[in-house]
Amino acid sequence: MVAKKESQSHWESNNNNNGDDEEEYSIANEKISLELILSDWNKEQEQVSRVIEYNRQAGIRNPEAYIGYGFAPGTTEPADVKRRIRWWNSIINKRTGKPNTLEALRNAGVISDDEMDLFGDNPVFPKRELSQIHRIHKNDGSEWLLRQERFSGLNSIGGVVSIPVTLGYYRRVTLEPTTAALENGNQVKVLQIGTTEGAYYTLPRIYYIKFTKENVLDALKVAQPIMENGVPVKVSYTLQLEGQTRAIGVPTLEEFTDGDFMEIWERSSKPNPQINISSKDLATYVKLDRESREKANQYG
């Protein structure tokens, strides 16, 4: 006999929303931190913690045993997560735990005055630069905001270290119900989570930053346009429709924030008009054009 768990529906409702049950996210309050660059992984770990708690309440001795490699505590994170952790560790002062700054490295004698000149006027590190903002339209009509940025910091010798960061979604952890035996021999329902190997990057996305004009403008405030060779590059605005692999570029910020998504999408999806000319008509046109040119040349 399998014991029933009353908390199942509550857990499943928490894991099946698309950010609707979370507190309103504030882009304006974002600060460069390990928590920010690992925001997706932290939310995935929250899902894992709920599964572990579900299994613990079922009465089994080792609730973590049903969590797959990568998600399980003490195992190795996915490569992308490890890369972001390594970046953060490379730009912080090992003694203070805070990111290195130009002023601190200069005061410590790590960066010379000549090197300071290479950073230009009013350099700030760590810094974040914005390259793309995506407006995601889901089938249920909701719209979400996704951003692609570049975070840059200084390592211990004053070198600039950068990393791409995507903000605005996390992955839905997949799980399966199974049964486990208690010490008294009774069977209870538990939940198990697969590994991060192979399928991690294909897990469904959950967006958590709602698309609003205010959020878009805040995104442009907290991160400056990305710089290439000292020249700011225009931020790209794109529309993405759920279920479609392609994206549509929007030329202006005003149209991106104020335009109707489906109207822009349908207008941009229409094929360009074509002019069909038969081979006979084309030959006639070429003949008349040649005769006209020859006649014009006669009169100089």
FENZICOR-V303869 format. One record per residue. RES is the residue in three letters. NEAR is the number of other ideal C-beta (glycine too) atoms within 10 Angstrom. Layout:
res:near
RES:NEAR
RES:NEAR
This chain:
res:near
MET:6
VAL:12
ALA:12
LYS:8
LYS:18
GLU:7
SER:12
GLN:14
SER:9
HIS:12
TRP:18
GLU:13
SER:10
ASN:13
ASN:16
ASN:10
ASN:12
ASN:18
GLY:19
ASP:8
ASP:9
GLU:13
GLU:7
GLU:9
TYR:16
SER:11
ILE:21
ALA:11
ASN:8
GLU:18
LYS:8
ILE:20
SER:12
LEU:16
GLU:11
LEU:15
ILE:22
LEU:18
SER:21
ASP:21
TRP:18
ASN:14
LYS:18
GLU:24
GLN:17
GLU:13
GLN:21
VAL:19
SER:12
ARG:19
VAL:22
ILE:21
GLU:13
TYR:21
ASN:23
ARG:14
GLN:15
ALA:19
GLY:15
ILE:17
ARG:10
ASN:10
PRO:19
GLU:15
ALA:13
TYR:20
ILE:23
GLY:19
TYR:12
GLY:19
PHE:23
ALA:17
PRO:10
GLY:6
THR:12
THR:12
GLU:18
PRO:17
ALA:11
ASP:15
VAL:20
LYS:11
ARG:13
ARG:19
ILE:15
ARG:11
TRP:22
TRP:22
ASN:11
SER:15
ILE:24
ILE:19
ASN:15
LYS:7
ARG:6
THR:9
GLY:8
LYS:11
PRO:17
ASN:24
THR:17
LEU:17
GLU:11
ALA:16
LEU:20
ARG:15
ASN:10
ALA:12
GLY:7
VAL:16
ILE:20
SER:11
ASP:7
ASP:7
GLU:13
MET:15
ASP:9
LEU:11
PHE:15
GLY:9
ASP:5
ASN:5
PRO:13
VAL:10
PHE:20
PRO:21
LYS:18
ARG:21
GLU:18
LEU:21
SER:17
GLN:16
ILE:25
HIS:21
ARG:23
ILE:22
HIS:20
LYS:14
ASN:8
ASP:8
GLY:8
SER:15
GLU:15
TRP:23
LEU:23
LEU:19
ARG:23
GLN:18
GLU:23
ARG:16
PHE:21
SER:20
GLY:22
LEU:26
ASN:16
SER:14
ILE:9
GLY:19
GLY:10
VAL:15
VAL:17
SER:14
ILE:17
PRO:13
VAL:20
THR:15
LEU:22
GLY:25
TYR:22
TYR:20
ARG:20
ARG:17
VAL:25
THR:15
LEU:22
GLU:10
PRO:11
THR:10
THR:12
ALA:20
ALA:11
LEU:13
GLU:8
ASN:6
GLY:6
ASN:13
GLN:12
VAL:18
LYS:16
VAL:24
LEU:23
GLN:16
ILE:20
GLY:18
THR:15
THR:24
GLU:11
GLY:9
ALA:12
TYR:21
TYR:10
THR:8
LEU:15
PRO:10
ARG:16
ILE:21
TYR:20
TYR:21
ILE:23
LYS:17
PHE:21
THR:14
LYS:12
GLU:12
ASN:22
VAL:20
LEU:13
ASP:18
ALA:21
LEU:16
LYS:12
VAL:16
ALA:24
GLN:15
PRO:14
ILE:20
MET:14
GLU:10
ASN:5
GLY:6
VAL:8
PRO:11
VAL:13
LYS:9
VAL:21
SER:16
TYR:19
THR:17
LEU:23
GLN:19
LEU:18
GLU:13
GLY:8
GLN:12
THR:6
ARG:9
ALA:15
ILE:17
GLY:11
VAL:20
PRO:9
THR:10
LEU:15
GLU:10
GLU:13
PHE:23
THR:18
ASP:9
GLY:16
ASP:10
PHE:19
MET:12
GLU:9
ILE:17
TRP:16
GLU:10
ARG:11
SER:11
SER:11
LYS:7
PRO:5
ASN:4
PRO:5
GLN:5
ILE:4
ASN:5
ILE:10
SER:8
SER:7
LYS:8
ASP:10
LEU:10
ALA:11
THR:12
TYR:11
VAL:10
LYS:10
LEU:10
ASP:10
ARG:10
GLU:10
SER:10
ARG:9
GLU:9
LYS:9
ALA:9
ASN:8
GLN:6
TYR:5
GLY:4
